[in-house]
């Protein structure tokens, strides 16, 4: 409780005086440096929640709480995330080609709503550079002792009709480092990307990846929260047919109703206003099939995390909650999960 209070009363006010992306870059530089400084890693370990291992799609997770994709796009701070106590880490979204993303400013805070809007546009170093970085991390002996997910997406310059080959380049370069691979077809910030959720295009993409998946890595799909019931049912059917190991529900939303009109920005909305919408998608999936779900979207405290599990999710991921609540959020969520049975 003391560590969580320190973040909210001292560190967050300081960080929130900075531009949101500048604050994020500062946090990433600090966490990246921590991986090479044993004392800093020791300090981060004070946030670790108790271990409650769960088993899901062939992997053992020390706890149910993961870092969502988007925070560490380029795999810069793996030792630090493990030290903080995440039960799994997801890096990315990584694209085949390096890209700068959309024009700045492109991240916007809404403290009154505990929300963010981002239109980053998959800014990342590209699959080749990220693969080399992960290889160096392995060879240095600092590889995390928790499952690593690698989230891949479509390069902006690639047409939707060529998306499968674009994903395959990233998959070929990165699969050996990943415990599971996520296909991101749901960001609202890359033109045309969400069309890959259409049943025929999605089936083609999944078939291409699974044909290349000779090492049998679990393939996970990350979907949008803004799908119609019919569209979601089609996605579930395609996932079942193509042996998808899990579904991440959900990405950010294009529904900005909770944001004051005079402060609205284009992009994907995350944080507390997304919570109920993403939880409802979890319920719809788990009532329709046996594919495991990773709950993501609006996990801001123990209560909202517990709601995701009670809706049927097996694991949860955090991003915006980490920004507003700090690393002490992990222990708060773990306490809310204390009486849950193990996931098998």
C-alpha positions as CSV (number, residue, x, y, z in Angstrom):
1,X,0.0,0.0,0.0
2,X,2.9,2.4,0.8
3,X,4.5,1.8,-2.6
4,X,1.2,2.4,-4.4
5,X,0.6,5.6,-2.4
6,X,4.1,6.9,-3.3
7,X,3.4,6.4,-7.0
8,X,0.0,8.2,-6.9
9,X,1.1,11.1,-4.6
10,X,4.6,11.7,-5.9
11,X,5.7,9.9,-9.1
12,X,2.5,10.2,-11.1
13,X,2.0,14.0,-10.6
14,X,5.6,14.4,-11.8
15,X,5.1,12.2,-14.8
16,X,1.8,13.8,-15.6
17,X,3.5,17.2,-15.9
18,X,5.3,15.8,-19.0
19,X,3.8,15.2,-22.4
20,X,2.3,11.7,-22.3
21,X,4.7,10.3,-24.9
22,X,7.7,12.0,-23.2
23,X,6.6,10.4,-19.9
24,X,6.3,7.0,-21.5
25,X,9.7,7.3,-23.1
26,X,11.3,8.3,-19.8
27,X,9.7,5.3,-18.1
28,X,10.9,3.0,-20.8
29,X,14.5,4.4,-20.6
30,X,14.5,3.9,-16.9
31,X,13.1,0.3,-17.1
32,X,15.5,-0.6,-19.9
33,X,18.4,0.6,-17.8
34,X,17.2,-1.3,-14.8
35,X,17.8,-4.5,-16.6
36,X,21.6,-3.9,-16.3
37,X,21.6,-2.7,-12.7
38,X,21.0,-5.4,-10.1
39,X,20.1,-2.9,-7.4
40,X,17.4,-1.4,-9.6
41,X,16.0,-4.9,-10.3
42,X,16.0,-5.6,-6.6
43,X,14.1,-2.4,-5.9
44,X,11.5,-3.4,-8.6
45,X,11.0,-6.8,-7.0
46,X,9.3,-5.2,-4.0
47,X,6.2,-4.9,-6.2
48,X,6.0,-8.6,-7.0
49,X,2.7,-10.3,-6.1
50,X,2.6,-13.8,-4.6
51,X,3.0,-16.5,-7.1
52,X,-0.2,-18.4,-8.0
53,X,0.9,-20.4,-11.1
54,X,-1.8,-21.2,-13.6
55,X,-1.6,-23.4,-16.7
56,X,-3.1,-22.3,-20.0
57,X,-2.6,-23.4,-23.7
58,X,0.5,-25.4,-22.7
59,X,2.3,-22.7,-20.8
60,X,2.7,-22.0,-17.0
61,X,2.1,-18.5,-15.9
62,X,3.4,-17.5,-12.4
63,X,0.3,-15.4,-11.9
64,X,-2.7,-14.3,-14.0
65,X,-1.5,-10.7,-14.6
66,X,0.2,-9.7,-17.8
67,X,1.7,-6.6,-19.4
68,X,-0.4,-5.7,-22.5
69,X,1.1,-5.0,-25.8
70,X,1.9,-1.4,-26.6
71,X,3.8,-0.4,-23.5
72,X,7.1,-2.1,-24.5
73,X,6.7,-2.2,-28.3
74,X,10.4,-3.1,-29.0
75,X,11.2,-5.5,-26.2
76,X,13.5,-3.1,-24.4
77,X,12.8,-3.9,-20.8
78,X,12.1,-7.6,-20.4
79,X,14.1,-8.1,-17.1
80,X,12.4,-5.2,-15.5
81,X,8.9,-6.4,-16.3
82,X,9.7,-9.8,-14.8
83,X,11.2,-8.2,-11.7
84,X,8.1,-6.1,-11.1
85,X,6.2,-9.4,-11.0
86,X,4.2,-9.7,-14.2
87,X,3.1,-13.3,-14.8
88,X,3.6,-12.8,-18.5
89,X,4.9,-10.1,-20.8
90,X,3.6,-9.1,-24.3
91,X,5.8,-6.9,-26.5
92,X,4.8,-5.2,-29.7
93,X,3.0,-4.5,-31.8
94,X,5.9,-5.3,-34.1
95,X,5.6,-4.9,-37.9
96,X,7.7,-6.4,-40.7
97,X,9.0,-3.0,-41.6
98,X,10.3,-0.4,-39.2
99,X,7.9,2.6,-39.0
100,X,7.7,5.9,-37.1
101,X,4.0,5.8,-36.5
102,X,1.6,8.7,-36.8
103,X,2.4,12.4,-36.4
104,X,2.8,13.7,-32.8
105,X,1.1,14.5,-30.5
106,X,-0.5,11.1,-30.5
107,X,-1.2,10.2,-26.9
108,X,-3.8,12.1,-24.8
109,X,-4.6,11.7,-21.1
110,X,-8.0,12.1,-19.5
111,X,-7.4,11.9,-15.8
112,X,-11.1,12.7,-14.9
113,X,-12.1,9.6,-16.8
114,X,-8.9,7.6,-16.0
115,X,-8.5,7.1,-19.7
116,X,-6.1,7.5,-22.6
117,X,-6.6,8.1,-26.3
118,X,-3.7,7.0,-28.6
119,X,-3.2,7.1,-32.3
120,X,0.4,5.9,-32.3
121,X,0.1,3.8,-35.4
122,X,2.4,0.8,-34.6
123,X,5.6,2.9,-34.2
124,X,8.3,0.2,-33.7
125,X,11.8,-0.8,-34.8
126,X,10.6,-3.6,-37.2
127,X,10.8,-7.3,-36.9
128,X,14.5,-7.7,-37.9
129,X,15.8,-5.3,-35.3
130,X,13.5,-6.6,-32.5
131,X,14.5,-10.2,-33.3
132,X,18.2,-9.3,-33.0
133,X,17.4,-7.5,-29.7
134,X,15.6,-10.5,-28.3
135,X,18.5,-12.8,-29.4
136,X,21.0,-10.6,-27.6
137,X,18.8,-10.7,-24.5
138,X,18.8,-14.5,-24.6
139,X,22.5,-14.7,-25.1
140,X,23.2,-12.2,-22.2
141,X,21.5,-14.5,-19.7
142,X,18.9,-11.8,-18.8
143,X,15.9,-13.6,-20.4
144,X,12.8,-13.3,-18.3
145,X,11.5,-16.4,-16.4
146,X,7.9,-15.8,-17.4
147,X,6.1,-16.4,-20.7
148,X,6.8,-13.9,-23.5
149,X,4.2,-13.1,-26.1
150,X,5.1,-11.3,-29.3
151,X,2.3,-9.2,-30.8
152,X,2.6,-8.7,-34.6
153,X,0.7,-6.4,-37.0
154,X,0.4,-5.1,-40.5
155,X,2.9,-2.6,-41.8
156,X,1.2,0.6,-42.7
157,X,2.5,0.7,-46.3
158,X,1.3,-2.8,-47.1
159,X,-2.1,-3.2,-48.7
160,X,-4.6,-5.4,-46.9
161,X,-4.5,-7.8,-49.9
162,X,-0.8,-8.4,-49.0
163,X,-1.2,-8.6,-45.3
164,X,-0.6,-12.3,-44.9
165,X,2.9,-12.2,-46.4
166,X,3.6,-9.1,-44.3
167,X,2.6,-10.9,-41.0
168,X,4.5,-14.0,-42.1
169,X,7.8,-12.1,-42.3
170,X,7.4,-10.9,-38.7
171,X,6.3,-14.4,-37.7
172,X,9.3,-16.1,-39.2
173,X,11.7,-13.7,-37.6
174,X,10.1,-13.6,-34.1
175,X,8.5,-17.0,-33.5
176,X,11.6,-18.6,-32.0
177,X,11.7,-16.1,-29.2
178,X,8.0,-16.2,-28.4
179,X,6.1,-18.5,-26.1
180,X,3.0,-17.4,-27.9
181,X,2.4,-15.1,-30.9
182,X,-0.5,-12.6,-31.1
183,X,-2.0,-11.5,-34.4
184,X,-3.2,-7.9,-33.9
185,X,-6.0,-7.3,-36.4
186,X,-7.9,-4.7,-34.2
187,X,-5.9,-1.5,-33.7
188,X,-8.0,1.5,-35.0
189,X,-4.8,3.4,-35.9
190,X,-3.6,1.5,-39.0
191,X,-5.7,2.1,-42.1
192,X,-7.6,-1.0,-43.1
193,X,-6.3,-3.2,-40.3
194,X,-9.7,-3.9,-38.7
195,X,-10.9,-5.3,-42.1
196,X,-8.7,-8.3,-41.3
197,X,-11.4,-9.2,-38.7
198,X,-13.7,-10.0,-41.6
199,X,-14.2,-13.8,-41.7
200,X,-12.7,-14.6,-45.1
201,X,-9.6,-12.3,-44.7
202,X,-9.1,-13.6,-41.1
203,X,-9.3,-17.2,-42.2
204,X,-6.7,-16.6,-44.9
205,X,-4.4,-14.9,-42.4
206,X,-4.7,-17.6,-39.8
207,X,-4.3,-20.4,-42.3
208,X,-1.1,-18.8,-43.7
209,X,0.4,-18.4,-40.2
210,X,-0.6,-21.9,-39.0
211,X,0.9,-23.5,-42.1
212,X,4.2,-21.7,-41.2
213,X,3.9,-22.6,-37.6
214,X,6.1,-25.7,-37.7
215,X,7.2,-25.2,-34.0
216,X,3.5,-25.3,-33.0
217,X,3.6,-22.0,-31.0
218,X,0.2,-21.0,-29.6
219,X,-1.4,-18.5,-31.9
220,X,-3.5,-15.8,-30.2
221,X,-5.9,-13.3,-31.8
222,X,-6.4,-9.8,-30.5
223,X,-9.9,-8.4,-31.4
224,X,-11.7,-5.1,-31.2
225,X,-14.4,-4.2,-28.6
226,X,-16.6,-2.6,-31.3
227,X,-17.8,-5.8,-33.1
228,X,-21.4,-6.6,-33.9
229,X,-22.7,-9.8,-32.5
230,X,-22.8,-11.4,-35.9
231,X,-19.2,-10.3,-36.7
232,X,-18.0,-11.7,-33.3
233,X,-19.7,-15.0,-33.9
234,X,-18.0,-15.3,-37.3
235,X,-14.6,-14.5,-35.7
236,X,-15.2,-17.2,-33.1
237,X,-16.1,-19.7,-35.7
238,X,-12.9,-18.9,-37.7
239,X,-10.8,-19.2,-34.6
240,X,-12.2,-22.6,-33.7
241,X,-11.6,-23.9,-37.2
242,X,-8.0,-22.6,-37.2
243,X,-6.9,-23.8,-33.8
244,X,-6.5,-20.4,-32.2
245,X,-5.0,-20.9,-28.7
246,X,-6.7,-17.9,-27.1
247,X,-8.4,-14.6,-27.9
248,X,-7.4,-11.3,-26.3
249,X,-10.5,-9.2,-25.6
250,X,-10.0,-6.4,-26.3
251,X,-8.1,-3.7,-28.1
252,X,-9.0,0.0,-27.7
253,X,-12.4,1.3,-28.7
254,X,-13.4,3.9,-31.2
255,X,-16.4,4.8,-29.0
256,X,-15.4,8.1,-27.4
257,X,-18.8,8.8,-25.8
258,X,-17.3,9.2,-22.2
259,X,-14.8,11.9,-23.5
260,X,-15.9,15.6,-23.5
261,X,-16.5,16.7,-27.1
262,X,-14.3,19.7,-26.8
263,X,-11.3,17.5,-25.8
264,X,-11.9,14.5,-28.0
265,X,-9.1,13.2,-30.3
266,X,-9.0,10.6,-33.0
267,X,-7.6,7.2,-32.0
268,X,-8.3,4.3,-29.7
269,X,-9.7,4.9,-26.2
270,X,-8.4,2.8,-23.3
271,X,-8.8,2.8,-19.5
272,X,-11.8,2.8,-17.3
273,X,-14.4,3.7,-19.9
274,X,-13.5,0.6,-21.9
275,X,-13.9,-1.8,-19.0
276,X,-17.6,-2.7,-19.3
277,X,-17.4,-3.0,-23.1
278,X,-14.4,-5.4,-23.1
279,X,-15.9,-7.4,-20.3
280,X,-19.1,-7.9,-22.3
281,X,-17.1,-9.2,-25.2
282,X,-15.4,-11.7,-22.9
283,X,-18.8,-13.0,-21.8
284,X,-20.0,-13.3,-25.4
285,X,-16.9,-15.3,-26.3
286,X,-16.8,-17.7,-23.3
287,X,-20.6,-18.4,-23.6
288,X,-20.0,-19.4,-27.3
289,X,-16.8,-21.5,-27.3
290,X,-14.1,-23.1,-25.2
291,X,-11.3,-20.9,-26.5
292,X,-9.5,-19.3,-23.5
293,X,-9.7,-15.5,-23.2
294,X,-7.2,-13.0,-22.0
295,X,-9.1,-10.0,-20.6
296,X,-7.7,-6.6,-21.5
297,X,-9.3,-3.2,-21.4
298,X,-10.1,-1.1,-18.4
299,X,-8.3,-3.2,-15.8
300,X,-7.7,-0.4,-13.3
301,X,-8.0,-2.1,-9.9
302,X,-8.7,-5.4,-8.2
303,X,-12.5,-5.1,-8.8
304,X,-12.3,-4.6,-12.5
305,X,-9.7,-7.4,-12.9
306,X,-12.0,-9.8,-10.9
307,X,-14.9,-8.8,-13.2
308,X,-12.9,-10.0,-16.2
309,X,-12.2,-13.4,-14.6
310,X,-15.8,-13.8,-13.5
311,X,-16.9,-13.1,-17.1
312,X,-14.8,-16.0,-18.2
313,X,-11.3,-14.7,-18.8
314,X,-8.4,-16.9,-17.6
315,X,-5.7,-14.2,-17.6
316,X,-5.8,-10.4,-17.6
317,X,-3.5,-7.7,-19.0
318,X,-2.9,-4.1,-18.0
319,X,-1.6,-1.0,-19.7
320,X,-3.5,2.2,-18.9
321,X,-4.1,1.0,-15.3
322,X,-0.3,0.8,-14.9
323,X,0.0,4.4,-15.9
324,X,-2.7,5.6,-13.5
325,X,-2.1,3.3,-10.6
326,X,1.6,2.3,-10.9
327,X,3.2,-1.1,-10.3
328,X,1.5,-1.5,-6.9
329,X,-1.6,-2.4,-9.0
330,X,-0.2,-5.9,-9.5
331,X,-0.5,-6.7,-5.8
332,X,-4.0,-5.2,-5.6
333,X,-5.1,-7.4,-8.5
334,X,-3.4,-10.5,-7.0
335,X,-5.2,-9.9,-3.7
336,X,-8.5,-9.8,-5.6
337,X,-7.6,-13.2,-7.2
338,X,-6.5,-14.8,-4.0
339,X,-9.5,-17.2,-3.7
340,X,-9.7,-18.1,-7.4
341,X,-9.1,-21.7,-8.4
342,X,-6.1,-22.5,-10.7
343,X,-6.8,-22.2,-14.4
344,X,-6.1,-25.4,-16.4
